[in-house]
C-alpha cells in the first residue's frame, strides 16, 4: 500500500517537474499516464487530473513565476474565473460523452496542439 502511494508521489513529481519547467499543461501527461500506467478509465483519469492539479500547480508553480515577474495578473485572474466556470460546464459535457468518444476528442486535441506547436 505504501509502495503504491510512493509510486503516485514519484509520478506526480516527474509530471510536476515537466509542467513547471516548460509550462506544459499537466493534463497532457497526467491523463494518458493515468490511463496507460494505472489503468484508469478516461472519465476517471480526467476527473483525477483536474482534482490533483488544484493545489500543487495552481499555487506553487504560479507563485514561483509570480516572484520572477512572469505572471500577468489581470490575465491570470480573469482567465481563472473563466476556467472555473468553463471547468464546470466542460465536466458536465464530458460526463455525457461515451468513454470512446471522450478518448477520441482528447487524442484529437493532443494531435492538433502538437502539430501546431511543431509546424505552426
Secondary structure, DSSP 4 states (H G I P E B T S, - for coil): -HHHHHHHHHHHHHHHHHHHHH---HHHHHHHHHHHTT---HHHHHHHHHHHHHHIIIIIIHHHHHHTT---HHHHHHHHHHHHHHHHHHHHHHHHS-HHHHHHHHHHHHHHHHHHHHH-
